[in-house]
Each structure stands twice: as structure tokens, then as C-alpha cells.
Amino acid sequence: MRKQEMPGWVSALGILLGLAAGVWGLWCVWIGFVGGTMPLLGIHVEGGLLLGLLMLVVGEPLLMTVAYWVFLAVMLPIFLVATAGRRRA
């Protein structure tokens, strides 16, 4: 079985989604240190050193794992549709 090559625009979309997840995770860690409402989660925190470190060590890896699975679920159908024409040829 031949390995399917991913189209360039699908790779670019994956990179953009990965960068967005990284920025979102760092933003949530920053909110853990300074306080405020975490984006997309809607959780309001007062902030502080202990909460910021907890977000950095525990929260951010959990957020990135959830974001990875969500983006994988989004990218899989896109990849399958993008490579459908190439598989037949």
C-alpha cells in the first residue's frame, strides 16, 4: 500500500491550528499568573504565583492534550476529503 502524501494546504492548516493551540495554552498560563477569564473556557481566576505554576505544570499539558485530540478530529476528515481524488488515480 502506497503512503498518501498530504496536500500543502492541509499541512498549512495543521500548522496554523497547532500554532493557535500553542498561543491559547500560553494565554491560559498567563491568565493563571495575572488573573482574569481564560479564553474559550470562560473560567475566571484571581491569579497568583501558585496558580500560575500549577497552570504551567499541570493545566497547560492537559489543555494541549485536549486541543490535540480536537484538532485531530477536525483534521482527519479534511485530510480524507483532500486525498480522496488522489487515491482513485
N, C-alpha and C positions, 0 to 999 in steps of 0.2 A: 504494500500500500504506500502510495506517494504521500509525502508530507505536504500539506497545503500551506502556501505562502500567504501571509496576511497582507491585504492591500494597505498602501501607505496611509490613506485617510483613517483607516481603522486603528493603525498604530498611533497616529497623531491624536485621535480621540482618546485612546487609552492613556497616553502620556498626559493629556490635559486633565482627565479625570483623576489620575494619580497625583498630579500637582495640586489640584483642588482639594483632594483629601488631606494632603500634607499641610496646606495652608489652614484648612479647617481645624486640624488637630493642634497645630501650633497656636491658633487663635483661642481654642478652648483652654490650652495650658496657660496662655497669657491671662485669660479671664480668671483662671484659678488663682493666679498670683495677685491681680489687682482688683478683682471683683467685677460684678456685672452679670449680664444674662448671656449664657452660652448660645452661640448661633446654632440654628436647626434643632437644638434640644429644648430651648425655652426654660432652662433651669437657671434661676437666679442665685448667685452665691456672693457672699461678702468678700471673699478673697483672703489672702494671707500667705505667709511662707509655708506653713504646714500643708494647707490645701493645694498650693501651687506645686509643691514637691510630690504630693500624693497624685495629682493630675499628671505630672511628668512621668512618674514611675509606674503608676497603675492605670490611670484614666486614658492617657494618650495611646498606649498599646491596645487597650480594649477598643477605643474609638477607631483606630486604624484597622483592626481586625474586622469590625463590623462594616466599615467602609469598603474593605477589600471584598467581602462577600457580596455586598450590594452592587458594587461596580462589576464584579464577575458575573452576577446575574443579569446586569444590563448589557455587558459587552458580548456575552455568549450568543444571544440571538442576533446581534448586529454582525458578528463575525460569520455566523452561519448563513445569513442572508447575503453578505458581501461575497462569500466564496461559493455560493450555490451555482452560479454560472460557470465558474472555473472547474468545478467538479465534473460537470457534464462533458466538458470539452476534452 
